[in-house]
Amino acid sequence: MESQPNESRDPSSIPWHSSALYVILSSSLMGVMGVSLVSPVLPELRPVFGVSDAQIGLVITAYTLPGIFLTPFIGLVADRVGRRRVIVPLLFTFGLGGAGIAFATSFTELLALRFVQGIGASALVTLAVTLIGDFYDGPRQNAVMGVNSSMIGTGAAAYPLIGGALAGIRWNAPFLFFGVGILVGVFAAFTLPEPDGGQSSDVRTYVDRLRDVVVHPQALAIFAAIFAIFFVFYGAIQTALPLLLSDEFALSSGEIGLTLAMVSVASATVSTQYGRISSWRSAPELIALGFVAYGVSLLGVWIAPSPVFVGASLLAFGVGFGIVMPSVDTTIVQFVSDRLRAGMMGMRTSVLRLGQTLGPVAFTYLAETAFVSPIAGYRWLVLAFGVIILASGLVAYPLLRG
């Protein structure tokens, strides 16, 4: 575990003098930028490239798709050759691929570059959380996990505002902003210390041990929860809702960004208190409570008569995120040894990416083909998944309390 001479002796304090901490937080900020920065721009891309709602969903899918297949292997490589040798090239790929989209001349080029950018983003948050497990333990680990989640929430709150404002200048301006990933890569290359404890076993032994952990019932339950969360979040909130707000309420990109930011405002606020919250309830209980908050939020969006009420309802979704994601990540980090940590986090992110990939396509396709209008489809799908998610949380919580 990392130690810095200027850190407080309080085991739950945040190690602000640690260079690793800033790489962790910066990498997490890059990892959540790829969708939240772009979501407010989605409605404007339709006339620019002459595409439908179903095709617009591919802007998200092309970005998340690489993570489904690559992240487990990236985790394996990071466990064997070191974290720094993996995270730095990913940051450069993310920044170059994302900034290149600003110069795309066709929808096909845009999707190809989003795919490249998605390769870079595939394991950034995974490796950031892995590094938290590498460098910190005990109360400090919980505290840093909360700060990391809060930073993710803060970034995710700011990015829709930034994306909406930049889109007001020109549709491709938000994509140039992705170039900051290159700067983070340079910073990581020069400042990130390599954690102790390399992988000594052969690949077959490593894969066998990882497989045994992945099929454990607790791990499978965590993976199911992760898939459900991100299928709904990326399908309903990040893709369908911007289109709904544009078509039904005639909101601009900036106004859509402000509305979507409510999720992250609440998430960032709650995450800062995760160290205290985690002492009140167990991680499984917090995950169940988070599902209740998700369900309440989606039902609120369904009945909302105006964008103001939509934004207010999204605050509940953010509360759910603020307690669920640190709980999930802490459970996984503590579930395995440091020699399997990156691989296990890779599997977590692979499942997460699967939800992110299928959600946007499922919501836009079903809304466009199975209902009388996309607007009606989005509203009914939000209702259906709100009921399912809420019921899941209400059923699971008393069972988890025993």
C-alpha positions as CSV (number, residue, x, y, z in Angstrom):
1,M,0.0,0.0,0.0
2,E,1.2,3.5,-0.9
3,S,2.5,5.7,1.8
4,Q,3.4,9.4,1.6
5,P,5.4,11.2,4.3
6,N,3.0,14.2,4.4
7,E,-0.2,12.2,4.8
8,S,-2.3,12.4,7.9
9,R,-2.1,9.5,10.3
10,D,-5.8,9.2,10.3
11,P,-6.5,5.9,8.5
12,S,-9.7,7.3,6.9
13,S,-8.1,10.5,5.6
14,I,-7.7,11.2,1.9
15,P,-4.0,11.1,0.7
16,W,-4.0,14.4,-1.2
17,H,-0.2,14.3,-1.5
18,S,-0.3,11.0,-3.4
19,S,0.5,11.3,-7.1
20,A,-1.4,8.0,-7.6
21,L,-4.6,9.6,-6.3
22,Y,-4.5,12.2,-9.0
23,V,-4.0,9.7,-11.8
24,I,-6.8,7.6,-10.4
25,L,-9.2,10.6,-10.3
26,S,-8.2,11.9,-13.7
27,S,-8.6,8.5,-15.3
28,S,-12.0,8.1,-13.8
29,L,-13.0,11.5,-15.2
30,M,-11.9,10.4,-18.6
31,G,-13.7,7.1,-18.3
32,V,-17.1,8.8,-17.8
33,M,-16.6,11.6,-20.3
34,G,-17.3,9.6,-23.4
35,V,-21.1,9.4,-23.1
36,S,-22.2,12.2,-20.8
37,L,-20.4,14.9,-22.9
38,V,-22.0,13.6,-26.1
39,S,-25.6,12.9,-24.9
40,P,-26.9,16.5,-25.2
41,V,-25.5,16.6,-28.8
42,L,-27.4,13.5,-30.0
43,P,-30.5,15.3,-31.3
44,E,-28.3,17.7,-33.3
45,L,-26.5,14.8,-35.0
46,R,-29.7,13.6,-36.7
47,P,-29.9,16.5,-39.2
48,V,-26.1,16.9,-39.6
49,F,-25.7,13.3,-40.8
50,G,-29.3,12.6,-41.9
51,V,-29.9,9.6,-39.6
52,S,-32.9,8.3,-37.6
53,D,-33.3,7.8,-33.8
54,A,-32.4,4.1,-34.1
55,Q,-29.1,5.1,-35.9
56,I,-28.3,7.7,-33.4
57,G,-28.3,5.0,-30.7
58,L,-25.2,3.6,-32.5
59,V,-23.2,6.7,-31.4
60,I,-23.3,5.3,-27.9
61,T,-23.2,1.6,-28.9
62,A,-20.0,2.0,-31.1
63,Y,-18.3,3.6,-28.1
64,T,-19.3,1.0,-25.5
65,L,-19.0,-2.1,-27.7
66,P,-15.1,-2.6,-27.5
67,G,-15.3,-2.8,-23.7
68,I,-17.4,-5.9,-23.8
69,F,-14.7,-8.0,-25.4
70,L,-11.5,-6.1,-24.5
71,T,-11.8,-5.2,-20.8
72,P,-11.3,-8.8,-19.4
73,F,-8.1,-9.2,-21.5
74,I,-6.9,-5.7,-20.5
75,G,-7.4,-6.6,-16.9
76,L,-5.3,-9.8,-17.4
77,V,-2.5,-7.8,-19.0
78,A,-2.6,-5.2,-16.3
79,D,-2.2,-7.9,-13.6
80,R,0.8,-9.4,-15.4
81,V,2.8,-6.5,-16.9
82,G,1.8,-3.6,-14.6
83,R,-0.9,-0.9,-14.4
84,R,1.1,2.0,-15.9
85,R,2.0,0.2,-19.0
86,V,-1.6,-0.4,-19.8
87,I,-3.4,2.8,-18.6
88,V,-1.1,5.3,-20.4
89,P,-1.7,3.9,-24.0
90,L,-5.4,3.7,-23.2
91,L,-5.5,7.4,-22.3
92,F,-3.8,8.4,-25.5
93,T,-6.1,6.2,-27.6
94,F,-9.1,7.8,-25.9
95,G,-7.9,11.3,-26.5
96,L,-6.8,10.9,-30.1
97,G,-9.9,8.9,-31.2
98,G,-12.3,11.3,-29.5
99,A,-10.8,14.5,-30.9
100,G,-10.6,12.9,-34.3
101,I,-14.4,12.7,-34.4
102,A,-14.6,16.5,-34.8
103,F,-13.2,16.1,-38.3
104,A,-15.5,13.3,-39.4
105,T,-17.2,13.9,-42.7
106,S,-19.7,11.0,-42.6
107,F,-21.7,9.0,-40.1
108,T,-19.6,6.0,-40.9
109,E,-16.4,7.8,-40.0
110,L,-18.0,9.1,-36.8
111,L,-18.9,5.5,-35.7
112,A,-15.4,4.2,-36.6
113,L,-13.7,6.8,-34.5
114,R,-16.1,6.3,-31.7
115,F,-15.2,2.6,-31.8
116,V,-11.5,3.6,-31.6
117,Q,-12.2,6.0,-28.7
118,G,-14.2,3.2,-27.0
119,I,-11.1,1.0,-27.1
120,G,-9.2,3.6,-25.1
121,A,-12.0,4.1,-22.7
122,S,-12.7,0.4,-22.2
123,A,-10.8,0.0,-19.0
124,L,-10.0,3.5,-17.6
125,V,-12.5,3.4,-14.7
126,T,-11.7,-0.3,-14.2
127,L,-8.0,0.4,-13.7
128,A,-8.7,3.5,-11.6
129,V,-10.7,1.4,-9.1
130,T,-8.0,-1.4,-9.3
131,L,-5.4,1.1,-8.3
132,I,-7.5,2.1,-5.3
133,G,-7.4,-1.5,-4.2
134,D,-3.6,-1.6,-4.9
135,F,-2.6,1.5,-3.0
136,Y,-5.1,1.8,-0.1
137,D,-6.9,-0.5,2.3
138,G,-9.3,-0.4,5.3
139,P,-11.1,2.9,6.1
140,R,-8.8,4.8,3.7
141,Q,-9.8,2.6,0.8
142,N,-13.5,3.3,1.5
143,A,-12.8,7.0,1.7
144,V,-10.9,7.1,-1.5
145,M,-13.5,5.0,-3.2
146,G,-16.1,7.5,-2.1
147,V,-14.0,10.4,-3.4
148,N,-13.5,8.6,-6.7
149,S,-17.2,8.1,-7.1
150,S,-17.9,11.7,-6.2
151,M,-15.4,12.8,-8.8
152,I,-17.1,10.6,-11.4
153,G,-20.4,12.2,-10.4
154,T,-19.0,15.7,-10.5
155,G,-17.5,15.1,-13.9
156,A,-20.7,13.5,-15.2
157,A,-22.6,16.5,-13.9
158,A,-20.3,19.0,-15.6
159,Y,-19.9,17.1,-18.9
160,P,-23.5,17.5,-20.2
161,L,-23.3,21.2,-19.4
162,I,-20.0,21.5,-21.2
163,G,-21.2,19.3,-24.1
164,G,-24.4,21.3,-24.5
165,A,-22.6,24.6,-24.4
166,L,-20.0,23.6,-26.9
167,A,-22.7,22.1,-29.2
168,G,-24.2,25.6,-29.3
169,I,-21.0,26.7,-31.0
170,R,-20.9,23.9,-33.5
171,W,-21.9,20.2,-33.5
172,N,-18.3,19.0,-33.5
173,A,-16.9,21.3,-30.8
174,P,-17.7,18.9,-27.9
175,F,-15.6,16.2,-29.6
176,L,-12.5,18.4,-29.5
177,F,-12.7,18.4,-25.8
178,F,-11.8,14.7,-25.7
179,G,-8.2,15.7,-26.5
180,V,-7.7,16.4,-22.8
181,G,-7.2,12.6,-22.5
182,I,-3.8,13.0,-24.1
183,L,-2.7,15.4,-21.4
184,V,-3.8,13.0,-18.7
185,G,-1.9,10.3,-20.4
186,V,1.3,12.4,-20.3
187,F,0.7,13.1,-16.6
188,A,0.2,9.4,-15.8
189,A,3.3,8.4,-17.7
190,F,5.5,10.6,-15.6
191,T,3.9,10.4,-12.1
192,L,2.1,7.1,-11.6
193,P,4.1,4.7,-9.4
194,E,3.8,1.0,-10.2
195,P,2.1,-0.9,-7.4
196,D,4.0,-3.7,-5.7
197,G,3.1,-7.4,-6.2
198,G,3.4,-8.7,-9.8
199,Q,1.8,-11.8,-11.2
200,S,4.0,-14.8,-10.8
201,S,1.7,-17.7,-12.0
202,D,1.4,-18.8,-15.6
203,V,-1.5,-17.6,-17.7
204,R,-3.5,-20.9,-17.5
205,T,-3.4,-20.9,-13.7
206,Y,-4.4,-17.2,-13.7
207,V,-7.4,-17.8,-16.0
208,D,-8.5,-20.9,-13.9
209,R,-8.4,-18.9,-10.7
210,L,-10.2,-16.0,-12.3
211,R,-12.9,-18.3,-13.7
212,D,-13.5,-19.9,-10.3
213,V,-14.1,-16.4,-8.8
214,V,-16.3,-15.2,-11.6
215,V,-18.8,-18.0,-11.3
216,H,-19.2,-17.6,-7.6
217,P,-22.9,-16.8,-6.7
218,Q,-22.0,-13.5,-5.1
219,A,-20.0,-12.4,-8.2
220,L,-22.9,-13.4,-10.5
221,A,-25.3,-11.4,-8.4
222,I,-23.1,-8.4,-8.6
223,F,-22.7,-8.8,-12.4
224,A,-26.5,-9.0,-12.8
225,A,-27.0,-5.8,-10.9
226,I,-24.3,-4.0,-12.9
227,F,-25.9,-5.1,-16.2
228,A,-29.4,-3.9,-15.1
229,I,-28.1,-0.6,-13.9
230,F,-26.3,0.4,-17.1
231,F,-28.8,-1.1,-19.5
232,V,-31.4,1.2,-18.0
233,F,-29.1,4.2,-17.4
234,Y,-27.7,4.3,-20.9
235,G,-30.9,3.2,-22.7
236,A,-33.4,5.3,-20.8
237,I,-31.5,8.3,-19.4
238,Q,-28.5,8.8,-21.6
239,T,-30.1,8.0,-25.0
240,A,-33.9,8.0,-24.9
241,L,-34.4,10.9,-22.6
242,P,-32.4,13.5,-24.6
243,L,-34.5,12.6,-27.7
244,L,-37.7,12.8,-25.7
245,L,-36.8,16.2,-24.2
246,S,-35.9,17.5,-27.7
247,D,-39.0,16.2,-29.5
248,E,-41.7,16.6,-26.7
249,F,-40.4,19.7,-24.9
250,A,-38.3,21.3,-27.7
251,L,-35.3,21.7,-25.4
252,S,-31.9,22.9,-26.8
253,S,-28.7,20.9,-26.3
254,G,-27.8,23.2,-23.4
255,E,-31.1,22.7,-21.7
256,I,-30.9,18.9,-22.2
257,G,-27.4,19.0,-20.7
258,L,-28.6,20.9,-17.7
259,T,-31.5,18.4,-17.1
260,L,-29.3,15.3,-17.4
261,A,-26.7,16.9,-15.1
262,M,-29.2,16.4,-12.2
263,V,-28.2,12.7,-12.0
264,S,-24.6,13.5,-11.5
265,V,-25.2,16.4,-9.1
266,A,-27.0,14.0,-6.7
267,S,-24.5,11.2,-7.3
268,A,-21.5,13.3,-6.6
269,T,-23.1,14.7,-3.4
270,V,-24.0,11.3,-2.0
271,S,-20.7,9.7,-3.0
272,T,-18.8,12.2,-0.8
273,Q,-20.5,10.7,2.2
274,Y,-20.0,7.0,1.2
275,G,-17.5,6.4,3.9
276,R,-20.2,7.2,6.5
277,I,-23.0,5.6,4.6
278,S,-21.1,2.3,4.3
279,S,-20.9,2.1,8.1
280,W,-24.7,2.3,8.3
281,R,-25.7,-0.5,5.9
282,S,-23.8,-3.4,4.2
283,A,-22.9,-3.1,0.6
284,P,-25.6,-5.6,-0.6
285,E,-28.3,-3.6,1.3
286,L,-27.1,-0.4,-0.2
287,I,-27.3,-1.9,-3.7
288,A,-30.9,-2.9,-3.0
289,L,-31.8,0.6,-1.7
290,G,-30.1,2.1,-4.8
291,F,-32.5,0.0,-7.0
292,V,-35.4,1.4,-5.1
293,A,-34.1,5.0,-5.9
294,Y,-33.7,4.0,-9.6
295,G,-37.3,2.8,-9.8
296,V,-38.7,5.9,-8.1
297,S,-36.7,8.1,-10.4
298,L,-38.0,6.4,-13.6
299,L,-41.6,6.5,-12.4
300,G,-41.1,10.2,-11.7
301,V,-39.8,10.8,-15.2
302,W,-42.8,8.9,-16.7
303,I,-45.4,11.1,-15.0
304,A,-43.3,14.4,-15.2
305,P,-45.4,17.1,-16.9
306,S,-42.4,19.4,-17.6
307,P,-38.6,19.3,-18.0
308,V,-38.3,20.8,-14.4
309,F,-40.1,17.7,-13.0
310,V,-37.9,15.5,-15.2
311,G,-34.8,17.0,-13.7
312,A,-36.2,16.7,-10.1
313,S,-36.9,13.0,-10.7
314,L,-33.4,12.4,-12.0
315,L,-32.0,13.5,-8.6
316,A,-33.4,10.2,-7.2
317,F,-31.5,8.3,-9.9
318,G,-28.3,10.1,-8.9
319,V,-28.8,9.2,-5.2
320,G,-29.1,5.5,-6.4
321,F,-25.8,5.8,-8.3
322,G,-24.1,7.5,-5.4
323,I,-24.6,4.5,-3.1
324,V,-24.7,1.6,-5.6
325,M,-21.5,2.1,-7.6
326,P,-19.1,2.5,-4.6
327,S,-20.8,-0.5,-3.0
328,V,-20.3,-2.6,-6.1
329,D,-16.7,-1.6,-6.6
330,T,-15.8,-2.0,-2.9
331,T,-17.4,-5.5,-2.9
332,I,-15.4,-6.6,-5.9
333,V,-12.1,-5.1,-4.7
334,Q,-12.4,-6.9,-1.4
335,F,-13.7,-10.1,-3.0
336,V,-10.4,-11.0,-4.7
337,S,-6.7,-10.9,-4.0
338,D,-4.5,-8.2,-5.6
339,R,-3.2,-10.7,-8.1
340,L,-6.7,-11.1,-9.6
341,R,-8.1,-7.6,-8.9
342,A,-7.6,-6.1,-12.4
343,G,-8.9,-9.2,-14.1
344,M,-12.0,-9.2,-11.9
345,M,-12.6,-5.5,-12.4
346,G,-12.2,-6.2,-16.1
347,M,-15.0,-8.7,-16.0
348,R,-17.1,-6.1,-14.1
349,T,-16.5,-3.6,-16.8
350,S,-17.2,-6.1,-19.5
351,V,-20.7,-6.7,-18.1
352,L,-21.1,-2.9,-17.6
353,R,-20.2,-2.3,-21.2
354,L,-22.7,-5.0,-22.3
355,G,-25.5,-3.1,-20.6
356,Q,-24.2,0.2,-22.0
357,T,-24.1,-1.3,-25.5
358,L,-27.5,-3.0,-25.5
359,G,-29.5,-0.3,-23.7
360,P,-29.4,2.5,-26.3
361,V,-30.1,0.2,-29.2
362,A,-32.9,-1.6,-27.4
363,F,-34.7,1.6,-26.3
364,T,-34.4,3.5,-29.6
365,Y,-35.3,0.4,-31.7
366,L,-38.3,-0.6,-29.6
367,A,-39.6,2.9,-29.3
368,E,-39.4,3.4,-33.1
369,T,-40.8,0.1,-34.2
370,A,-43.2,-1.2,-31.5
371,F,-45.2,1.9,-30.7
372,V,-47.3,4.5,-32.6
373,S,-44.5,7.1,-32.1
374,P,-41.0,7.2,-30.6
375,I,-42.2,9.6,-27.9
376,A,-45.0,7.2,-26.8
377,G,-42.4,4.4,-26.9
378,Y,-39.9,6.2,-24.7
379,R,-42.5,7.0,-22.1
380,W,-43.9,3.4,-21.9
381,L,-40.5,1.9,-21.8
382,V,-39.5,4.2,-18.9
383,L,-42.6,3.1,-17.1
384,A,-42.0,-0.6,-17.6
385,F,-38.4,-0.6,-16.5
386,G,-39.2,1.7,-13.6
387,V,-41.7,-0.8,-12.2
388,I,-39.3,-3.7,-12.8
389,I,-36.3,-2.0,-11.1
390,L,-38.4,-0.7,-8.2
391,A,-39.9,-4.1,-7.5
392,S,-36.4,-5.7,-7.6
393,G,-35.1,-3.4,-5.0
394,L,-38.2,-3.7,-2.7
395,V,-37.9,-7.5,-2.9
396,A,-34.2,-7.7,-2.4
397,Y,-33.8,-5.3,0.5
398,P,-35.6,-7.3,3.2
399,L,-34.0,-10.5,2.0
400,L,-30.6,-9.0,2.3
401,R,-31.3,-7.8,5.8
402,G,-32.1,-11.4,6.8
